[in-house]
């Protein structure tokens, strides 16, 4: 006999036939398996409940079926399934009544079938909790048919078995949904962290800008686009001028703050629409990156003309020149910019970045706060610089340096009062190289520190040798660069040089440029006093070229003030230079300082300086820098002849 699954009114007559129970058992097993399988096929409770309803129709006669969910919070039960739909409104009211009367709760407490009279339907309704291993999954409601009851013990038992299977399926579906949601959340978390990791790998953590890795990738993409379209693009490298001084004066935290403000200001400039063609920063023709330290990169794509680049760069320099604020202080920060243009200056990221870097350093050499385009001659100059740097390192290892000594005369007695040690590079293949040809590079690369230490030790040993030879009043002057002056080991190095040479400290003069002292007056004042405590003499070199004031000069523990040769050169025919030298000499004498003039080359220079009561002088009028042996001979023959006759 075939059964109609959707017929709720036809009593399954085959159940009255004893010989059909075996068939029934098989159908029950099939039904239970089907319901259990529904939980695996779909996590949707409606699919499971609908499947359950079809199998219930085969074993029990009911006029309507409903399933009610039990929210875990204090919300009232909710009707989630109703068949037929015509009963939905009545069943919702009945659920509300049963909840209010407590019948719902009583059935849940008993966890068993509970027939309950329904005034609304005028007959009994059947309540049965859907109980699984983990708890109650909901409530089944069945509307009994009118007339004689067909709810036999056997059919009610089979109802219980089927509903238990339904509860288990709902439990499995619930677990499936929980696991699916957890998997979804896990996948979302993994995806989020993967995106974060990718972002961190490609972006600078301080400013949020793209980093060098992504910047190079963007350049590569721009090159590929330009190969198809024929457009050009420009790579700009920006480096903050003298940023190290900001870190030293305000601390690294303030320096980081400045870099973030700098990046924000750059973004603002590149997004302007009135002064610069509008770009999509980090998403289109422009990419703004922090490449490391105080170096930033800008990729300008789809460039039409060089004038376009110049307009952008000039606007950048203009806006960045406005003051920044650090710890309630106004700070002026300028930038040097190097520019390379593809394809003319390179057809790959490495070449374009290298050439922009070369141009940027050229901009710094031109006085900073400007921009320079790359040119082939800059590359040649850069390569020559690299070669020279390697040679300089090799020269330090192989001791290719020698010292010459510039005699210094006492202008009252005309006798030698000392000498200034001046380094020369004795290249095996190229003769003597003058300081101006390698000292700036040594300063830039940091090689000035070991070179300066060698000069100090060599000069002290030579001065001691002269003392032993009878030149007992000889002073030796050694120049310190700005980088050496900041060396934390400076005091120990000077003390070691004096100890190893056995030179009395009062015969060593340390010359420091005015500009080097003024870089950080507070810290340098401490260093000057520490040097003074060693017993050595201190001199300010190239005085007048920097920006110190009389108030500072009074605080410095110095003994000697050297007037720069740039003022001496024109004192006889330039009224301004003459006035400056006169004022410097008078100021130094008022402070009790020894005044030394550099670059004295003519008798007129000497006559002018003597009238100012200048204490000592050096220059080609007396002698060019000479070797230690020549200096010894000069002392033996007498230095009186160094001053031209009649002067």
NUKE-527051 format. One line per 4 residues: number of its first residue (from 1); for each residue y, x, z of C-alpha. Coordinates in nm, 2 decimals, m for minus. Layout:
# residues N
NUM> Y/X/Z ~ ...
END
This chain:
# residues 647
1> 0.00/0.00/0.00 ~ 0.34/0.14/m0.10 ~ 0.62/0.12/0.15 ~ 0.99/0.08/0.07
5> 1.18/0.33/0.29 ~ 1.50/0.13/0.28 ~ 1.35/m0.21/0.39 ~ 1.43/m0.26/0.76
9> 1.30/m0.62/0.77 ~ 0.95/m0.60/0.63 ~ 0.69/m0.54/0.90 ~ 0.46/m0.26/0.79
13> 0.14/m0.48/0.78 ~ m0.09/m0.20/0.72 ~ m0.04/m0.10/1.09 ~ m0.24/m0.41/1.18
17> m0.55/m0.28/1.00 ~ m0.75/m0.05/1.23 ~ m0.89/0.14/0.94 ~ m0.54/0.25/0.85
21> m0.47/0.46/1.16 ~ m0.60/0.77/1.00 ~ m0.37/0.73/0.71 ~ m0.09/0.65/0.95
25> m0.15/0.98/1.14 ~ m0.12/1.17/0.81 ~ 0.20/0.99/0.73 ~ 0.34/1.06/1.07
29> 0.27/1.43/1.03 ~ 0.43/1.42/0.69 ~ 0.74/1.24/0.84 ~ 0.77/1.49/1.12
33> 0.74/1.78/0.89 ~ 1.00/1.63/0.65 ~ 1.24/1.57/0.93 ~ 1.20/1.92/1.07
37> 1.24/2.05/0.72 ~ 1.57/1.86/0.68 ~ 1.72/2.08/0.95 ~ 1.63/2.39/0.74
41> 1.75/2.24/0.41 ~ 2.10/2.15/0.54 ~ 2.29/2.21/0.86 ~ 2.47/1.88/0.80
45> 2.37/1.63/1.08 ~ 2.42/1.33/0.84 ~ 2.15/1.47/0.60 ~ 1.91/1.49/0.90
49> 1.99/1.15/1.03 ~ 1.96/0.99/0.70 ~ 1.62/1.15/0.65 ~ 1.52/1.03/1.00
53> 1.63/0.67/0.92 ~ 1.41/0.66/0.61 ~ 1.10/0.76/0.80 ~ 1.18/0.52/1.09
57> 1.18/0.23/0.85 ~ 0.81/0.30/0.78 ~ 0.70/0.26/1.14 ~ 0.94/0.01/1.31
61> 1.13/m0.30/1.21 ~ 1.50/m0.28/1.30 ~ 1.81/m0.46/1.17 ~ 2.04/m0.16/1.21
65> 2.03/0.20/1.31 ~ 2.31/0.42/1.45 ~ 2.34/0.77/1.59 ~ 2.61/0.86/1.85
69> 2.73/1.22/1.92 ~ 2.81/1.33/2.27 ~ 3.11/1.56/2.28 ~ 3.09/1.84/2.53
73> 3.44/1.77/2.67 ~ 3.55/1.44/2.83 ~ 3.60/1.26/2.50 ~ 3.41/0.93/2.46
77> 3.09/0.92/2.25 ~ 3.15/0.90/1.87 ~ 2.96/0.70/1.62 ~ 2.86/0.95/1.35
81> 2.60/0.75/1.15 ~ 2.55/0.38/1.09 ~ 2.31/0.19/0.86 ~ 2.39/m0.04/0.71
85> 2.77/0.03/0.71 ~ 2.84/m0.34/0.76 ~ 2.75/m0.30/1.13 ~ 2.99/0.00/1.19
89> 3.28/m0.19/1.34 ~ 3.05/m0.40/1.57 ~ 2.85/m0.09/1.67 ~ 3.17/0.10/1.76
93> 3.28/m0.18/1.99 ~ 2.93/m0.19/2.14 ~ 2.93/0.18/2.20 ~ 3.26/0.14/2.38
97> 3.12/m0.14/2.60 ~ 2.81/0.05/2.68 ~ 3.01/0.35/2.78 ~ 3.24/0.15/3.00
101> 2.95/m0.05/3.16 ~ 2.76/0.27/3.24 ~ 2.45/0.17/3.04 ~ 2.51/0.46/2.81
105> 2.50/0.70/3.11 ~ 2.20/0.54/3.26 ~ 2.00/0.58/2.94 ~ 2.10/0.95/2.92
109> 2.00/1.00/3.28 ~ 1.65/0.85/3.22 ~ 1.61/1.03/2.89 ~ 1.39/0.75/2.77
113> 1.41/0.43/2.57 ~ 1.62/0.16/2.73 ~ 1.64/m0.19/2.59 ~ 1.99/m0.33/2.67
117> 2.10/m0.70/2.60 ~ 2.40/m0.71/2.36 ~ 2.63/m1.01/2.38 ~ 2.79/m0.90/2.07
121> 2.47/m0.90/1.86 ~ 2.30/m1.18/2.07 ~ 1.98/m0.98/2.11 ~ 1.86/m0.65/2.26
125> 1.96/m0.32/2.13 ~ 1.75/m0.01/2.19 ~ 1.90/0.31/2.34 ~ 1.71/0.63/2.33
129> 1.85/0.98/2.39 ~ 1.77/1.25/2.13 ~ 1.62/1.51/2.36 ~ 1.54/1.86/2.24
133> 1.44/2.18/2.42 ~ 1.80/2.28/2.48 ~ 1.92/1.94/2.59 ~ 2.05/1.61/2.46
137> 2.16/1.61/2.10 ~ 2.29/1.26/2.09 ~ 2.19/0.89/2.13 ~ 1.99/0.67/1.90
141> 2.08/0.30/1.88 ~ 1.85/0.04/1.72 ~ 1.93/m0.32/1.67 ~ 1.62/m0.53/1.74
145> 1.53/m0.80/1.48 ~ 1.59/m1.17/1.58 ~ 1.30/m1.39/1.68 ~ 0.97/m1.27/1.80
149> 0.98/m0.90/1.89 ~ 0.79/m0.66/1.68 ~ 0.87/m0.36/1.90 ~ 0.51/m0.29/2.00
153> 0.41/m0.01/2.24 ~ 0.27/0.18/1.94 ~ 0.57/0.15/1.73 ~ 0.80/0.25/2.01
157> 0.59/0.55/2.08 ~ 0.61/0.65/1.72 ~ 0.98/0.60/1.74 ~ 1.00/0.84/2.03
161> 0.80/1.10/1.84 ~ 1.01/1.07/1.53 ~ 1.34/1.08/1.73 ~ 1.21/1.39/1.92
165> 1.15/1.56/1.58 ~ 1.50/1.45/1.48 ~ 1.65/1.60/1.80 ~ 1.47/1.93/1.73
169> 1.61/1.93/1.37 ~ 1.96/1.86/1.50 ~ 1.92/2.14/1.75 ~ 1.81/2.38/1.47
173> 2.09/2.26/1.25 ~ 2.34/2.32/1.54 ~ 2.20/2.67/1.59 ~ 2.22/2.73/1.22
177> 2.59/2.62/1.22 ~ 2.66/2.85/1.52 ~ 2.49/3.14/1.36 ~ 2.66/3.07/1.03
181> 3.00/3.05/1.20 ~ 2.93/3.37/1.39 ~ 2.82/3.54/1.07 ~ 3.14/3.41/0.90
185> 3.35/3.54/1.18 ~ 3.16/3.87/1.18 ~ 3.21/3.90/0.81 ~ 3.58/3.82/0.84
189> 3.61/4.07/1.12 ~ 3.43/4.34/0.92 ~ 3.65/4.25/0.62 ~ 3.96/4.26/0.83
193> 3.88/4.60/0.98 ~ 3.77/4.73/0.64 ~ 4.11/4.63/0.51 ~ 4.28/4.78/0.81
197> 4.09/5.10/0.76 ~ 4.18/5.11/0.39 ~ 4.54/5.04/0.48 ~ 4.54/5.32/0.74
201> 4.38/5.56/0.49 ~ 4.65/5.49/0.24 ~ 4.96/5.44/0.46 ~ 5.17/5.64/0.70
205> 5.12/5.51/1.06 ~ 5.48/5.59/1.17 ~ 5.68/5.43/0.89 ~ 5.41/5.20/0.73
209> 5.49/5.35/0.39 ~ 5.23/5.46/0.15 ~ 5.10/5.81/0.21 ~ 5.05/6.11/m0.02
213> 4.70/5.99/m0.12 ~ 4.82/5.65/m0.24 ~ 5.14/5.80/m0.38 ~ 4.93/6.03/m0.61
217> 4.72/5.73/m0.71 ~ 5.03/5.53/m0.81 ~ 5.16/5.83/m1.01 ~ 4.82/5.84/m1.19
221> 4.85/5.47/m1.27 ~ 5.20/5.51/m1.39 ~ 5.09/5.80/m1.62 ~ 4.81/5.57/m1.77
225> 5.07/5.29/m1.83 ~ 5.31/5.53/m1.99 ~ 5.05/5.66/m2.23 ~ 5.01/5.30/m2.35
229> 5.37/5.19/m2.35 ~ 5.55/5.52/m2.41 ~ 5.78/5.46/m2.11 ~ 5.88/5.74/m1.88
233> 5.87/5.76/m1.50 ~ 6.03/5.99/m1.25 ~ 5.90/6.15/m0.93 ~ 6.16/6.21/m0.66
237> 6.09/6.43/m0.36 ~ 6.33/6.39/m0.06 ~ 6.35/6.63/0.23 ~ 6.58/6.58/0.53
241> 6.82/6.87/0.57 ~ 6.79/7.06/0.90 ~ 6.56/6.79/1.05 ~ 6.40/7.06/1.27
245> 6.73/7.08/1.45 ~ 6.72/6.71/1.53 ~ 6.38/6.75/1.69 ~ 6.49/7.05/1.89
249> 6.81/6.88/2.01 ~ 6.69/6.52/2.08 ~ 6.31/6.56/2.11 ~ 6.02/6.46/1.88
253> 6.03/6.09/1.99 ~ 6.39/6.06/1.87 ~ 6.30/6.25/1.56 ~ 6.02/5.99/1.49
257> 6.28/5.71/1.54 ~ 6.51/5.88/1.29 ~ 6.23/5.90/1.03 ~ 6.16/5.52/1.07
261> 6.53/5.44/1.03 ~ 6.54/5.67/0.73 ~ 6.25/5.49/0.57 ~ 6.41/5.15/0.64
265> 6.73/5.26/0.49 ~ 6.55/5.39/0.18 ~ 6.37/5.06/0.14 ~ 6.70/4.88/0.16
269> 6.86/5.10/m0.11 ~ 6.57/5.05/m0.35 ~ 6.58/4.68/m0.30 ~ 6.95/4.64/m0.38
273> 7.04/4.44/m0.69 ~ 7.40/4.52/m0.72 ~ 7.40/4.90/m0.75 ~ 7.04/4.97/m0.86
277> 6.82/4.78/m1.10 ~ 6.60/4.55/m0.90 ~ 6.26/4.69/m0.83 ~ 5.95/4.57/m0.65
281> 5.91/4.84/m0.38 ~ 5.54/4.94/m0.33 ~ 5.43/4.67/m0.57 ~ 5.57/4.74/m0.91
285> 5.79/5.01/m1.09 ~ 5.88/5.17/m0.75 ~ 5.66/5.33/m0.49 ~ 5.82/5.47/m0.17
289> 5.60/5.70/0.04 ~ 5.62/5.93/0.33 ~ 5.43/6.24/0.22 ~ 5.43/6.42/0.56
293> 5.68/6.55/0.81 ~ 6.03/6.48/0.70 ~ 5.94/6.46/0.33 ~ 5.95/6.14/0.13
297> 5.85/6.05/m0.22 ~ 5.98/5.79/m0.46 ~ 5.81/5.69/m0.79 ~ 6.05/5.53/m1.04
301> 5.85/5.36/m1.31 ~ 5.96/5.23/m1.65 ~ 6.26/5.45/m1.66 ~ 6.48/5.40/m1.97
305> 6.73/5.69/m1.93 ~ 6.82/5.99/m1.72 ~ 7.14/5.81/m1.63 ~ 6.93/5.54/m1.47
309> 6.76/5.81/m1.24 ~ 7.10/5.96/m1.16 ~ 7.24/5.62/m1.06 ~ 6.95/5.57/m0.82
313> 6.97/5.92/m0.67 ~ 7.34/5.92/m0.62 ~ 7.32/5.58/m0.44 ~ 7.04/5.73/m0.22
317> 7.25/6.03/m0.12 ~ 7.56/5.81/m0.06 ~ 7.39/5.57/0.17 ~ 7.18/5.82/0.36
321> 7.49/6.03/0.43 ~ 7.62/5.75/0.66 ~ 7.56/5.82/1.04 ~ 7.24/5.74/1.21
325> 7.23/5.66/1.58 ~ 7.01/5.86/1.82 ~ 7.02/5.81/2.20 ~ 7.38/5.67/2.17
329> 7.49/5.96/1.95 ~ 7.60/5.95/1.59 ~ 7.40/6.19/1.39 ~ 7.47/6.29/1.03
333> 7.16/6.35/0.82 ~ 7.17/6.46/0.46 ~ 6.89/6.49/0.21 ~ 6.80/6.72/m0.07
337> 6.62/6.56/m0.37 ~ 6.41/6.72/m0.64 ~ 6.32/6.52/m0.96 ~ 6.05/6.56/m1.22
341> 6.02/6.33/m1.52 ~ 5.69/6.25/m1.70 ~ 5.57/6.34/m1.95 ~ 5.82/6.62/m2.00
345> 5.77/6.78/m1.66 ~ 5.40/6.71/m1.63 ~ 5.12/6.48/m1.73 ~ 4.93/6.46/m1.40
349> 5.03/6.39/m1.03 ~ 4.98/6.75/m0.91 ~ 5.21/6.90/m1.17 ~ 5.48/6.64/m1.13
353> 5.47/6.67/m0.75 ~ 5.48/7.05/m0.76 ~ 5.77/7.05/m1.01 ~ 5.96/6.80/m0.80
357> 5.90/7.02/m0.50 ~ 6.04/7.32/m0.68 ~ 6.35/7.12/m0.78 ~ 6.39/7.00/m0.43
361> 6.40/7.35/m0.29 ~ 6.65/7.45/m0.55 ~ 6.87/7.16/m0.43 ~ 6.85/7.31/m0.08
365> 6.95/7.65/m0.21 ~ 7.25/7.49/m0.38 ~ 7.39/7.39/m0.05 ~ 7.17/7.08/0.04
369> 7.28/6.72/0.02 ~ 7.24/6.71/m0.36 ~ 6.98/6.65/m0.62 ~ 6.83/6.88/m0.89
373> 6.61/6.80/m1.19 ~ 6.32/7.03/m1.26 ~ 6.36/7.29/m1.52 ~ 6.12/7.55/m1.65
377> 6.33/7.84/m1.53 ~ 6.29/7.70/m1.17 ~ 5.92/7.73/m1.21 ~ 5.96/8.09/m1.32
381> 6.19/8.15/m1.02 ~ 5.93/7.98/m0.79 ~ 5.65/8.19/m0.92 ~ 5.85/8.50/m0.88
385> 5.93/8.39/m0.52 ~ 5.56/8.34/m0.45 ~ 5.48/8.69/m0.59 ~ 5.75/8.84/m0.38
389> 5.62/8.66/m0.07 ~ 5.27/8.80/m0.13 ~ 5.42/9.15/m0.18 ~ 5.62/9.11/0.14
393> 5.31/9.03/0.34 ~ 5.13/9.33/0.19 ~ 5.43/9.55/0.26 ~ 5.42/9.46/0.63
397> 5.05/9.55/0.65 ~ 5.09/9.88/0.46 ~ 5.42/9.98/0.63 ~ 5.64/10.00/0.32
401> 5.96/9.95/0.51 ~ 6.20/10.22/0.62 ~ 6.53/10.21/0.82 ~ 6.86/10.34/0.71
405> 7.15/10.38/0.95 ~ 7.51/10.29/0.90 ~ 7.73/10.53/1.10 ~ 7.99/10.37/1.33
409> 8.30/10.56/1.43 ~ 8.53/10.54/1.73 ~ 8.87/10.50/1.57 ~ 9.05/10.68/1.85
413> 8.84/10.99/1.87 ~ 8.70/10.99/1.52 ~ 8.36/11.07/1.65 ~ 8.03/10.89/1.59
417> 7.97/10.62/1.85 ~ 7.65/10.48/1.71 ~ 7.47/10.33/1.41 ~ 7.35/10.00/1.28
421> 6.98/9.99/1.18 ~ 6.94/9.84/0.83 ~ 6.60/9.78/0.68 ~ 6.50/9.88/0.32
425> 6.18/9.80/0.14 ~ 6.04/10.11/m0.03 ~ 5.83/9.95/m0.30 ~ 5.57/10.19/m0.45
429> 5.65/10.08/m0.80 ~ 6.01/9.97/m0.78 ~ 6.22/10.20/m0.55 ~ 6.43/10.08/m0.26
433> 6.49/9.70/m0.23 ~ 6.80/9.60/m0.05 ~ 6.80/9.35/0.24 ~ 6.96/9.07/0.04
437> 6.67/9.08/m0.20 ~ 6.40/9.00/0.06 ~ 6.55/8.91/0.40 ~ 6.62/8.54/0.31
441> 6.26/8.50/0.20 ~ 6.13/8.67/0.51 ~ 6.35/8.43/0.71 ~ 6.22/8.13/0.52
445> 5.85/8.22/0.55 ~ 5.87/8.34/0.91 ~ 5.78/8.70/0.82 ~ 6.12/8.80/0.97
449> 5.96/8.78/1.31 ~ 5.70/9.06/1.27 ~ 5.94/9.25/1.04 ~ 6.22/9.22/1.30
453> 5.98/9.34/1.57 ~ 5.90/9.65/1.36 ~ 6.27/9.72/1.31 ~ 6.34/9.69/1.68
457> 6.06/9.93/1.78 ~ 6.14/10.18/1.51 ~ 6.51/10.18/1.59 ~ 6.45/10.23/1.96
461> 6.22/10.52/1.90 ~ 6.47/10.68/1.66 ~ 6.76/10.64/1.91 ~ 6.55/10.80/2.18
465> 6.47/11.09/1.94 ~ 6.84/11.14/1.88 ~ 6.90/11.14/2.25 ~ 6.64/11.40/2.30
469> 6.80/11.61/2.03 ~ 7.14/11.60/2.21 ~ 7.31/11.29/2.08 ~ 7.32/11.15/2.43
473> 7.59/10.88/2.38 ~ 7.43/10.73/2.07 ~ 7.41/10.35/2.06 ~ 7.17/10.18/1.82
477> 7.25/9.83/1.69 ~ 6.97/9.60/1.57 ~ 7.03/9.26/1.40 ~ 6.84/8.95/1.52
481> 6.79/8.66/1.28 ~ 6.83/8.30/1.38 ~ 6.45/8.26/1.38 ~ 6.40/8.57/1.59
485> 6.66/8.44/1.84 ~ 6.45/8.13/1.89 ~ 6.13/8.33/1.94 ~ 5.99/8.25/2.29
489> 5.85/8.60/2.31 ~ 6.19/8.77/2.23 ~ 6.27/8.90/2.58 ~ 5.92/9.04/2.62
493> 5.93/9.21/2.28 ~ 6.27/9.38/2.36 ~ 6.15/9.48/2.70 ~ 5.83/9.63/2.54
497> 6.03/9.82/2.28 ~ 6.25/9.97/2.55 ~ 5.96/10.07/2.77 ~ 5.75/10.22/2.49
501> 6.05/10.42/2.35 ~ 6.19/10.51/2.69 ~ 6.54/10.43/2.56 ~ 6.78/10.34/2.84
505> 6.87/9.97/2.78 ~ 7.25/10.03/2.78 ~ 7.21/10.22/2.45 ~ 7.06/9.92/2.26
509> 7.29/9.67/2.10 ~ 7.16/9.34/1.98 ~ 7.36/9.18/1.71 ~ 7.34/8.80/1.67
513> 7.54/8.60/1.41 ~ 7.79/8.35/1.52 ~ 7.62/8.07/1.33 ~ 7.28/8.15/1.50
517> 7.43/8.12/1.84 ~ 7.61/7.79/1.76 ~ 7.29/7.62/1.64 ~ 7.20/7.52/2.00
521> 7.47/7.65/2.23 ~ 7.31/7.53/2.56 ~ 6.97/7.69/2.50 ~ 7.12/8.00/2.34
525> 7.36/8.06/2.63 ~ 7.05/8.09/2.86 ~ 6.89/8.34/2.62 ~ 7.21/8.55/2.60
529> 7.22/8.58/2.97 ~ 6.86/8.67/2.99 ~ 6.92/8.94/2.73 ~ 7.22/9.06/2.92
533> 7.01/9.09/3.24 ~ 6.79/9.34/3.06 ~ 7.09/9.58/3.06 ~ 7.14/9.58/2.68
537> 7.47/9.53/2.50 ~ 7.53/9.21/2.30 ~ 7.74/9.17/1.99 ~ 7.85/8.87/1.78
541> 7.81/8.97/1.42 ~ 8.00/8.82/1.12 ~ 8.26/8.67/1.36 ~ 8.50/8.43/1.19
545> 8.25/8.29/0.94 ~ 8.10/8.03/1.18 ~ 8.25/7.75/1.39 ~ 8.27/7.88/1.74
549> 8.58/7.82/1.95 ~ 8.76/8.03/2.21 ~ 8.61/7.81/2.49 ~ 8.26/7.90/2.37
553> 8.35/8.27/2.33 ~ 8.46/8.29/2.69 ~ 8.12/8.16/2.81 ~ 7.91/8.40/2.60
557> 7.81/8.72/2.79 ~ 7.90/8.95/2.50 ~ 8.04/9.30/2.49 ~ 8.12/9.35/2.12
561> 8.28/9.13/1.86 ~ 8.23/9.24/1.49 ~ 8.48/9.11/1.24 ~ 8.30/9.01/0.91
565> 8.37/9.23/0.61 ~ 8.47/8.92/0.41 ~ 8.80/8.92/0.61 ~ 8.84/9.29/0.60
569> 8.81/9.32/0.23 ~ 9.14/9.15/0.15 ~ 9.35/9.22/0.46 ~ 9.60/9.43/0.27
573> 9.69/9.17/0.01 ~ 9.59/8.84/0.15 ~ 9.82/8.71/0.42 ~ 9.56/8.45/0.55
577> 9.29/8.71/0.60 ~ 9.53/8.95/0.76 ~ 9.64/8.68/1.00 ~ 9.28/8.59/1.08
581> 9.18/8.95/1.15 ~ 9.49/9.00/1.37 ~ 9.42/8.68/1.57 ~ 9.05/8.78/1.62
585> 9.14/9.13/1.74 ~ 9.40/9.00/1.98 ~ 9.16/8.73/2.12 ~ 8.88/8.98/2.16
589> 9.10/9.23/2.34 ~ 9.23/8.96/2.57 ~ 8.87/8.89/2.67 ~ 8.79/9.26/2.72
593> 8.56/9.29/2.42 ~ 8.51/9.59/2.20 ~ 8.63/9.51/1.85 ~ 8.43/9.65/1.56
597> 8.54/9.61/1.19 ~ 8.27/9.59/0.92 ~ 8.32/9.68/0.55 ~ 8.60/9.93/0.59
601> 8.63/10.08/0.24 ~ 8.99/10.20/0.19 ~ 9.24/10.41/0.38 ~ 9.47/10.09/0.38
605> 9.20/9.90/0.57 ~ 9.17/10.18/0.83 ~ 9.55/10.20/0.87 ~ 9.57/9.82/0.92
609> 9.29/9.82/1.18 ~ 9.43/10.11/1.37 ~ 9.76/9.92/1.41 ~ 9.56/9.63/1.56
613> 9.40/9.88/1.81 ~ 9.05/9.81/1.66 ~ 8.80/10.01/1.87 ~ 8.54/10.10/1.61
617> 8.46/10.06/1.24 ~ 8.19/10.11/0.98 ~ 8.20/10.10/0.61 ~ 8.17/10.30/0.29
621> 8.51/10.47/0.36 ~ 8.32/10.67/0.62 ~ 7.96/10.67/0.50 ~ 7.70/10.45/0.33
625> 7.38/10.37/0.52 ~ 7.18/10.70/0.54 ~ 6.83/10.81/0.65 ~ 6.76/10.92/1.01
629> 6.74/11.29/0.89 ~ 7.08/11.26/0.72 ~ 7.22/11.10/1.03 ~ 7.10/11.39/1.24
633> 7.26/11.64/1.00 ~ 7.58/11.44/1.00 ~ 7.59/11.48/1.38 ~ 7.52/11.85/1.37
637> 7.80/11.92/1.12 ~ 8.05/11.70/1.30 ~ 8.17/11.36/1.21 ~ 8.54/11.44/1.20
641> 8.53/11.49/0.83 ~ 8.41/11.13/0.78 ~ 8.77/11.01/0.81 ~ 8.98/11.11/0.51
645> 9.23/11.38/0.57 ~ 9.57/11.26/0.67 ~ 9.44/10.94/0.83
END
